[in-house]
Amino acid sequence: MQNIVANVVKGLLSLIIITVISSCNGSKEISENENTTTKKEESNPQEINEVFLNESKPEEVFEPEPEEKKANQAEIKPLSYNPKIVPDMLGAHYDIENAELSGNQLHITISYSGGCKEHEFNLYHNKMISKSMPPILNIFLTHENNGDECEQYITKEIIFDVSTLEKDFPELKQIKLQLSNFENTLMYNK
């Protein structure tokens, strides 16, 4: 008697588990699993457990990265020399939330309004360096908004490779970088 009760309980538990899993896989599969379960129950409750244990796991679904995440991924651009760059050439408005050097990379967190068109940021210097020790070099972050008049407030990190300073100023071991629209200087050590 206990054997019969145990088999009935196992069968019911298996049926419940199969039904729950089937409901996750869609209504079409539910009806197929119910038919299979009914046939299996008639033959042997232990076979239900084997069907459940051997059933394949649902396939993982590939989900593309959200556009917001793609927009926040940083590409690394070079610090470039432009002899004509001046503070009046910075372009569309932006706010610098933070800037810090990590080795040869300058990480700048910026905020700006937009959201409808691609924005481009570039970093330049004009080789005009102070005579102080260590010397100070002004660097200019330019912003091209491509006529984007949308008002979403976007914050993202942009990264610039400043190792070009080694080629532009080979005689200097240290340079203080003064980033446009940012009050702190950043010490670059070659």
C-alpha positions in Angstrom: 0.0 0.0 0.0 2.8 2.4 0.9 4.5 1.6 -2.4 1.3 2.6 -4.3 0.9 5.8 -2.3 4.6 6.7 -2.9 4.2 6.1 -6.7 1.1 8.3 -6.8 2.8 11.1 -4.9 5.9 10.9 -7.2 3.6 10.9 -10.2 1.7 13.9 -9.0 4.9 15.8 -8.1 6.4 15.0 -11.5 3.2 16.1 -13.2 3.2 19.4 -11.3 6.9 20.0 -12.1 6.4 19.2 -15.8 3.4 21.5 -15.9 5.3 24.4 -14.4 8.2 23.9 -16.7 5.9 23.5 -19.7 4.1 26.7 -18.8 7.5 28.5 -19.0 8.1 27.1 -22.5 4.8 28.2 -24.0 1.2 27.0 -24.4 2.0 24.7 -27.4 4.5 22.8 -25.4 2.1 22.5 -22.5 -0.4 20.5 -24.5 2.4 18.3 -25.8 3.8 17.7 -22.3 0.3 17.0 -20.9 -0.3 14.3 -23.6 3.1 12.8 -23.0 2.6 12.9 -19.2 -0.8 11.2 -19.5 0.6 8.4 -21.6 3.6 8.0 -19.3 1.3 7.9 -16.2 -0.6 5.0 -17.7 2.6 3.0 -18.2 4.8 3.6 -15.2 5.2 6.6 -12.8 8.9 6.1 -12.6 9.1 6.8 -16.4 7.7 10.3 -15.7 10.7 11.1 -13.5 13.0 9.9 -16.3 11.2 12.1 -18.8 11.5 15.1 -16.5 15.2 14.5 -15.7 16.1 13.9 -19.4 14.1 16.9 -20.7 16.4 19.5 -22.2 16.9 22.8 -20.6 15.4 25.9 -22.4 17.8 27.5 -24.8 19.4 30.8 -23.7 18.0 33.7 -25.6 20.5 36.3 -27.0 19.4 39.8 -26.1 21.3 42.6 -27.9 22.8 45.3 -25.6 20.4 48.2 -24.9 21.2 51.3 -26.9 21.8 53.2 -23.6 24.6 50.8 -22.7 26.1 51.0 -26.2 26.0 54.8 -25.9 28.0 54.7 -22.7 30.8 52.5 -23.9 33.9 54.5 -24.3 36.2 54.4 -27.3 39.8 55.7 -26.9 40.8 58.7 -29.0 44.2 60.4 -29.3 45.1 63.8 -27.9 45.9 65.6 -31.1 48.0 68.7 -31.9 46.1 71.6 -33.6 48.1 74.8 -33.8 44.9 76.9 -34.4 42.9 75.6 -31.5 41.7 78.3 -29.0 39.1 78.3 -26.2 36.5 79.9 -28.5 36.5 76.7 -30.6 35.1 74.3 -28.0 31.7 73.9 -29.8 28.4 72.9 -28.2 27.9 73.2 -24.5 29.0 70.4 -22.2 29.8 70.0 -18.5 32.8 68.0 -17.2 31.7 66.0 -14.2 35.1 64.5 -13.6 38.5 64.0 -15.2 41.4 61.8 -14.1 44.6 60.4 -15.5 45.3 56.7 -15.4 48.6 56.0 -17.0 48.4 57.3 -20.6 44.7 57.5 -20.5 42.6 60.6 -19.6 39.1 59.6 -18.5 36.6 62.4 -18.8 33.0 62.1 -17.6 30.9 64.6 -19.4 27.2 65.6 -19.5 25.4 67.3 -22.4 21.9 67.6 -23.8 21.0 65.7 -26.9 19.9 62.2 -27.7 18.7 62.4 -31.3 22.0 62.6 -33.2 25.6 61.3 -32.7 27.9 63.7 -30.8 31.6 63.9 -31.3 34.2 64.9 -28.8 37.9 65.5 -29.6 40.8 66.6 -27.4 43.5 69.0 -28.7 46.5 71.0 -27.6 48.3 73.8 -29.5 51.9 73.2 -28.0 51.7 76.5 -26.1 53.2 75.5 -22.8 54.0 77.6 -19.8 57.5 78.2 -18.5 56.7 77.1 -15.0 58.0 73.9 -13.4 56.4 71.6 -14.2 55.1 73.3 -17.3 51.3 73.7 -17.8 49.7 72.7 -21.1 46.2 73.8 -22.0 44.2 71.0 -23.6 40.9 71.7 -25.3 37.9 69.4 -25.4 35.7 70.1 -28.4 32.1 69.1 -28.8 30.3 68.7 -32.1 26.5 68.1 -31.6 25.7 67.8 -35.3 22.6 70.1 -34.8 21.1 67.9 -32.1 18.3 70.0 -30.5 16.9 67.2 -28.3 17.0 67.8 -24.6 17.8 64.5 -23.0 20.6 65.0 -20.4 23.3 62.5 -21.2 26.3 61.5 -19.1 29.0 59.4 -20.4 32.8 58.7 -20.2 35.2 59.4 -23.0 38.8 58.3 -22.9 41.8 59.9 -24.6 45.3 58.6 -25.1 47.6 61.3 -24.0 50.8 59.4 -24.8 51.2 61.6 -27.9 52.7 64.2 -25.5 55.8 62.0 -25.3 56.4 62.7 -29.0 55.3 66.3 -28.9 57.4 67.2 -25.8 60.2 64.6 -25.7 62.4 66.8 -23.4 59.7 66.9 -20.6 59.2 64.3 -17.9 56.2 65.9 -16.3 53.4 68.1 -17.7 50.5 69.7 -15.9 47.4 69.4 -18.0 44.8 72.2 -17.8 41.6 70.8 -19.4 39.2 73.4 -20.8 36.1 73.8 -18.6 37.7 71.9 -15.7 39.2 73.7 -12.7 41.8 71.2 -11.6 45.1 70.5 -13.3 46.1 66.9 -14.0 49.7 65.8 -13.6 51.0 63.7 -16.5 54.2 61.8 -15.8 56.0 60.2 -18.8 
